[in-house]
């Protein structure tokens, strides 16, 4: 029997539902754990079943708390959700430090377990020791206090970023160069001015298209200063507490603690990887910067470097003048509704899925669309439910991410996931189309990987430095001319021309070296902030920007203050590039001449079955080797970067 999809509340009952679901989920987990503690099973498998069920119940509460805390329009609901997440994190910390529970598991005979159960037992025991269960009472009490405070800080950090929407007000004529649909959506107010916010649908096109350099500068200043100064003390406290926690459980620093459960394994390997990418990107960066600077000097003859707030604008000029790619023409082919439908059709064909719109589902905002996911390869089996929340609003998460609503476990619970983005309601930039494909890759991974035996291995529960690889690979389908022509049409219904897509691809390759270096600046910041814990985060950021980034520091800005990945990814922002290396290798198995027929050749099905469907039931390196027939290498990425 297939489990049913979760019934979400109506708006008027949302806060009550959040509180009740949290109370019931935590109570159910408490009861399970109480039984495990008081009358422990003599069989290892029985103990693991109870533990995994309790983890599933707590995971449901934490997922609901994280999602509703980041997306619900009602602040009281967001607060209740944040409280629920805090309660779960507190209980998880308590359980991880419970010596009695540890002794239950360490005293069991695991010799008769099958491969997956044995793997789970190994993980459970490692979780206890990694948490500090073997420390003395005073140390465990301090670990508990630190963990609770870190949860509070992370939530407050995210809240500040969500709520700190800044804006500039300018005379309408100063927005010359922006697309007409943008101008139509930004009317002049009673004082004769137009308000443009730092939300992505405003900030990105303003920096790309506004002819007025001062407008670009003012928008960049506002955008890069979000969160400042409120998050500065929060971040410094976060870094100090993480460092202390790592030391209490035997690690030299937080990066070493965090890396221990990732593919990279060791903290010092992170800066080594950052420098490896930086060195590989140096030549391509210098090549493209020279082209960009030459064009920049046509307007600014004395310039020594392209300034931060001018970079996007002059990149567009180079692409238009040297690659014959006009982004304003390109965006006429990407109406949001067509792109959303095209995404569903393309991924459905690729992975053997169908998405059935659920028109009567309760959702937290009218913009949210719900779909049931059906498996066309298995007699239309019901795989799970997804929600698409794709437009900005007040109080909502400001970036793009996949949130879990429910992890899927075979026969027990269906996977449900939510795509949270901030796209325009009208025409989209192609970069946003790529982002949508990327984030949807996480959603597909969550659903297809949500039919494993154990909750611990459900969905995207792989090593965190692999989790971006499937999404980065799916971006390739947003660059293929045949794929795009199936849904990217202009107002007259004409599909995007193949030669334009080919030019877009060539123009996108322009700047990939310095883009990689900017990513390494972010990665270095996330690493060194945790390892060094500088008193002056701004000063250290400026140093790292000068060392790695192509763009000079813009005086008076504090980009790190709204760099949300310092929360969830902590010292591991390198993972995006680590995953990209793997993604390029994964993609090498596909026929680039016929991506639409990938499913028919069996490559996509093999990829679905061997990389996505197993979830976290194998190590990521083994998943990749199962698909490629060999270990992954750096070669495909290096060749792409150098091309």
N, C-alpha and C positions, 0 to 999 in steps of 0.2 A: 504494500500500500504506500502510495506516495504521500509524504507529509504535505500539509497545506501551507500556503503562503501566510505570512504574518498579517494580522488585521491591525492596521494603524488607526489611531483615534481621529475623530473629527476635531476641528479647531477648538471648540468649546470644552472638550474633554482632554486636551493634550497634556496639560500639566498634571491632572489626576492620573492619567495613563502612565506618564513617566514615573511618577512616584510609586504607583502600584506595581508596575513592572519591575522596578528596582527592588522594592521590598520583597516581592514574591521570588524574584530570581536569587537574591542574596539569601533569603530564608531557605530556599530549596537547596542551595549549595551548602549552607551551614548544616542542614540536616544530613546531607550525604557525608560531609566531612566528619560530623559528629559520630556517625555510625562507623566510619573508617577508623576513627581514633579509639572509640570505646570497644568495639567488637571487630577488630581487623580480620579480614579473610586470611585463610591460610594459603590460598592460591594466589600467585602473582597476577594472573590474568584478571581475577575478580577484583583485586585491589585497583588495578589500572582502569578497569571499567568504571568504578565508582569515582576515581580521581578525574578521569576524563569527562565524565558527565557533570561533575561539579564545575570543572573548568569551562564547559560549554555554557552552563547557566550563568556563570559570572561573565563570560565573554559576551553573552547576549546583553547584559546590563551595561557593560563598559562600551560596547559598540553603539547601543542606543544613546548612551550619555554623550559620547564623542560626536555622533552625528547631530543630534538635536541641539547640543550645545554650540554647534558651529553653523547651523542652517535655519533653525526655527525663527520665524519672524517675531515671536512674542518673547520679550526679555525674561519674563517670569518662567517660561518653559525652558529657556536656555539655562537659567540659573538652577532650576531643578535638575536638569540633565547633567550639568557640571557637578552638582552635589552627588548624583548617582555614580558618576565616574570616579569621584574622589573616594566614595565609600568602597567601591570595588577595589581600587588600587590599595586602599588601606588594608582590606581583608587579604588581598593577594600577598602583600608584604608580610602580614601576620602569619599566613600559612607557610610561606617560604622559609620562615625562621622558626617554625614549630619543630622542635627536636623529636617530640613524640611521633609526629607524622613521618619524619625522616627515618626514624628507627623502624617504623612499620615497613617502609619500602626497602630499606637497606637490609632488613632481616629476611626478606622473601627469597625464595629459590626461583631464579629467572631462567633456569636451564631449559625448561620445556616450552618457552614462549616461541611463537613464530617470528619471522624476521621483523615485521612491523611492530609487534608488541615489544620485542626485545629492544628495538630502536627507541621506542617510547620510554621504556624503563631506564635506559641509559640517559635519555634527556631529562627525565624527572629527577634522577639522582644528581645529575650535574646541576640542575636548577637549584636544588637545595644548597649544595656546597658553594655555588657561585653567589647565592644570596647571602651567605654568611651564617648558615645554620650551625656551623661548628665553632662559632665565636662565643665568648663569654656573655653573661647576661647584660652587662653594661654596654658592650659593643653592639649586641643585637638591639638593645633599646635605642641606641644612637642611630643605627641603620633604619629602624622604624621611623624615627623622627625625621631623618633626612628624606626618606622616600615619600612621606606624607607632604613635606614642604616642597619637594620637587614637583609633585603633582599639582600643587597649588600654583607654583611659579609658572609651570608650563601652560596652565589654563589662563592665567592672568596675561602672560605674554601673548598668547593667541587672541585673547579678548581685546587687548590694546590695538593690535594690528587690524583686527576686524573693524573696530569702531573708529579708528583714526583715518577718516576719509578727508583729505584736504582738497582745496580747490584754488583756482585762480579765476579772476574776473577780468575780461578784456573787451575792448571795443570790437564789434563784429568784423570790421575790416581787417583786423589783425589776425584773423583766422583764415586769411586767404591761403589757398593751397589745399585746404581740407576738403574731403569729398562732399558733394552736395547733400547726400543723405545725412551726413554728420551735422552739417549746418542746419538742416531742416529740423533735426532732433534737438537743437540747442537754440531756442528762441531768445531774442533780446528781451531783457527785463525792463522794468519801469524806469530804471536809471540809464538805459541805453547800453547795457553791458551784457556779456554772455558768460555764464558760469561753466567752467570745465573742471571736472573732478579728477582725482588721482586713481579712480577705479579704472581697470584695464581698458574697457571700451572707449574711454576718453583719453587716457594718458598715452596709450600706444600710438594711435593715429596722430595725435597732436605732435608728438616728438618725431614722427616719420614725415609728416606732410606740411606742417605750418611753415610758411616762408619766413615769417618773422622770427629772427634768431632769439630775440628777447622772450617771446612767448615760449619757444622751446626751452630756453634756459629756466624760466620761471616754473614751467611744468616739471622739469627735471629736478629742480631744487625741492619743490613740494613733494614729488614722488619719492626721492631718496631720503627725505627727512621724516617720513612717517614713523611713528613710534617713538621718536626722540622728543624729550629726554626720558619719557616714562619707563621705557624698557631697559635703559642702561643699568640701573641698579639691580633690576630683576635678573638680567643676564649675568652680571658679575657674581651675584649670589648663586645662580644656577651652576656656573662653572666651578665655583669653590666647593659647593656641596657635592657635585658629581666627583670632583677630585678626591674629596674626603671619603666618600662612599667607596670608590675604587680602592683606596688605600686600606680601608678597614677590612676588605675581603682579599687582600693580598696582591693587588696590582700596583704597578708603578704610577699609573695615571689613568684617567678616564678613557683615553683613546685605546690603551692596551686592554682595559676591561671590555670595552665595546667591540673591539676587533676580534676578540677571542671566539666569538660565536658567528663570525662572518667568514666569507671565503678568504679574505686577505689574512686572517688569523692573528697578525701581530701589529701593534700600534706603529712601530717605526717603519713598517712597510708602507704606511699611508703617505708620508712625505716622499718616500722613494718613488712611489707610483705617481704622485703629483709632479715630481721633477722629470720622470720619464715621459709623461705626456707633454709637459712644457717643452722639453728638449725636442720632441718629435714635431711639435707645432711651431717651433721657432722659425724655421725656413718659410713655411706657408704663410705664417703671420707677417713676416717682413715683406714678402712678395706682395701681399694684398694691401698691406698698410701703405706701401709706396704708391700703389695705384690710387688709393683713397686720398692720400695726402696731396698727390698731384692735382686731383680734382678740387680738393679743398682750397689749395693755394690759388686756384683760378679766381676765387672770391675773396680769399684772405692771404695775399701774397707773402706776408711776413710770418705766417704760422709755422711753428716748428712741430706741432702735433695736432691731431684732430681732437677737438675738445669733446668731452663726454656728451654734452647736450646737443652736439652737432652730428654725432656719429650715425644715428639712424637716418637722419635726413640726407646726409651725403652718401650713405650706402644706397639709398633709394635712387639718388641721382646717377650713381655709377651703374646701377642695374638698368636704369632706364636708358642712359646714353650709350653704354658700352655693351649691354646684353640685350637691349631692346625689350626690357621687361618693365612695364608701367604698372605698379602695384594697384593704382586706382582703376586701371582697366581690368587687372586680374580679379579684383574683388567683385566686379559685376557678375562674375560667374558663380559666386559663392553666397547665394541667399541662404540664410540660416536654416529655414525649413527644408530646403532641398538637401543641404549638407547633412542634416540629422537623418533624414530618410535614406540618403545614399550610404551613410555610415552603416546603418542597420542592414541594408541590402548587401553591401560588400562583405561585411563580416559574417553575415548569415550564409552567404554563398561559400565563403572561404572555409568556415568551420562547421558547416552542415547544421545551421541553426535557423530558427524563425522567431521573430519577436512579435508577440500579439499584444496590441495596445489594451490596457485594462482601464476602461473609461470610468468604472465605478469605484476605483480604489480611493481610499482616503489618503490625502497627501498633506504636507505641512504648508504648502503654498500653491496657489492656482497655476503657477508656471511649471510645476513639477509634473512630468509624464511618467507613468508606470507601464512596464511591459513584462509579460510572462515569457520566459525563454523556453523554447521547445526544441528538442533534439530530433532533427530530421533523419539522423542515422540510426535511430532506435525507436521506431514506431511512434514517433511524435511524443516521446516521453517528456514530462514536465521537469525541467532542470532547475528552475528557480525564478526569481523576480528581480528586475532592475528598475531603478528610478533615475531619471535624468533631470537634474536641477541645474540649468545651464545659463541663467541670466543673473546679473548682480541685483542686490537689494540691500537695504540698511540692515546691519547686524549680521550679515552673512560672511562666511569664510571668503577671503579675497583672492585666493589663487585658484589652482585647478588640482583636483585630487579625487581618488576613489575612496569612499568611506564604506566600511562594512556596516550593514544593518543586522545581518545574521550570518554566521559561518555555517557552511553546509557539511553535514555528516550523513553518510549513506544510511537510509532507513530511519533516521532520527530527526533530521531538520534540513530544510531546503536552504541553499545559499541565497541571500538577498544582499544586493549592493547598490550603492548610490554614486552617481557621477556628479560631482559638484564643481561647476565652472562659472565663469563670469564673461560670457560672450555677448556681443551685440545681438539685438533682435532682428536686425536687418541684414545688410551685407557684412561678410566676414573677411578679414585678412586671411591670406592663405596660411600664414603662420598659425592662426587660430584653428584652421582646419587640421593642420598637423597635430596641434595640441589635443584636439578632440579625438583624433585617432589614437594618439598616445594614451590618453587617460582611459579611453574605452578598452584598450588592451588590458589594463588592470582589471576592469570589470569582467571581461571575458575570462581572464585567468581565475578570478574569484569564483565565478559561476561554474566553469568546467572543472576546477580543482576542488569544488565543494561537494564531492561524492566519494570521499575517502572514508576509511573506517574509523579514524581517530580525529577528534576535534583539534588536537595539537598540530596536525598536519594539513588542516583544511585550507583551501583557497591559496592565497599568496604567501603561505607560511614557509617560504624558502629563506635562505640566508638573505639578509637585507641588501647586500651589495649585488645580488642577482635580480632582485624583484623588479627593477626597471628594464631589464633586458627584453622581455617579451613585448612590453609597451613600445620601447624604442624600435624594435623590429617592425611592429605594425605601422609605424610612421611611413615606412617605405611605400605602403599602399596608397598613401595620400600624395605621392609624387609620381605615380604611374599614369601615363596619358590615357590608356584604355580605361583604367579604373575611374579616373576623374571625369572622363567624357560620359560616363554612365549616369552622373548626377549633377555635374557642374555645367549649368547652362545659363545663358544670359536671359534678359527679360523677354527676348523674342523666341527663346527656346533653343537657340543655337548652342551646341556643346563647345566647351573650351577647345580651341585648336591644338592639335598635337604639337605643332611647331612652337606654340606659346609655352606649353608645358615643358618641352625640352629646353627652351630658353630659361624658364623658371628654374629648372634643375641646375643648369650651368651657373645661373646667377646665384643660386643658393650656395653653391660650392665656393663662390667668392666670399672670403671672410671666415672660412671654417677654421683656419689656423688661429686667428685672433679670438674667435668665439671659444675655441678650446682653452685658450689662455685665460680668458675671463672666467670660465668655469673652474679652472685651477686656482684662480684667485679666491673664488668662493670656497673651494675645497680646502685651501690653505688656511683661510680664515676660520673655518669650522674646526680644523685640527689644532692650530696653534692657540686659538682662544681657550681651548680646553686643556692643552698641555702646559701653556705658559701662564694662563690666567692673568693677563696684563691688567694693571690698575687703570690704564687709559686705553680703552678699547678703540677709540677713534684713532689715536696715534698709531696703534699697531695695525689697524685696518689700512691706514694710508701707506705704511711701509709695505704691506703685502700687496696692495694694489700696484704700487710702483714696481715691485719685483715681478709680478705675474701678469697683470692686466695690460691690454693695449691702450687703455684710456687713462688719462691723468685724473687725479683726484679733483673733485669739484668742491672748492672751499666752502666750508660751512655745512656740509652734508654728513649724514651718519647712516649710511645704507644698512649697516648691520642691525640697526634698531628695529627694522621691519623684516629682517631675514628670517622668516618663520622656520626654515629648516634647521636653525640652531636648536629648536625645540625637539622635533621628532627625529631628525637625522643626527643630531648632536655633533659629534666629531667626525661623522662619516659622510659628509657631502660628496666625498670622492666617489661614492657609490654610483652616481649618475654616469660618470665617465667609465668606471670599471664595467658597468652594465653595458655601456655602448660598445666597448671592445667586444664583449660577448655577442651583442646583438648583430654586429657586422658579420661575425663568424656564423651565427645562426642563419642569417639571410643568404649567405653564400650557397646554401643548399637549394635555394629556390631558383627557378628559371626566370630571370629578370625580363625575358622577352615575352612572357605570358603569365603574368601574376594572376590574372583573372581565372586561369585554368589550373591554378595551383592545387585546388581541391581535387580536380579530376586526375591529376598525376599521382596523387597519393602522398605528396610531400606534406601538404597542409594537414592531412589526416594523421600522418606519422608525427608531425609536430604537435598537433592537438593531443594525441594519445601519450606521447613520451615526454613532453615538456610541460604542458598546461594541466592535463587531467590528473597527474600524480600529486599536484599540490606540493606540499613539503615532505612527502613521504620518502624522498630520496635527497641526498645532498645535491646541490645545484650542479656541481661539476659532473656528477653522474648522469643527471637529467640531460645535460648538453651532450655528453659523450654518447648516451643512448640514441640521441637524435642524429648527431653528426657521424657517428661511427668512429669517433676519435676524440681525444681531448681538445678543448678549445685552444686557440692560439691568438697572438697579437697581430698576426700577419694581415688579415682582412682589414682591420682598422688602420694599420700603418699604411697600407696601399691606398685606402680611401683618403686618408689625410694628406698624403703626398701628391695625390693626383691633381 
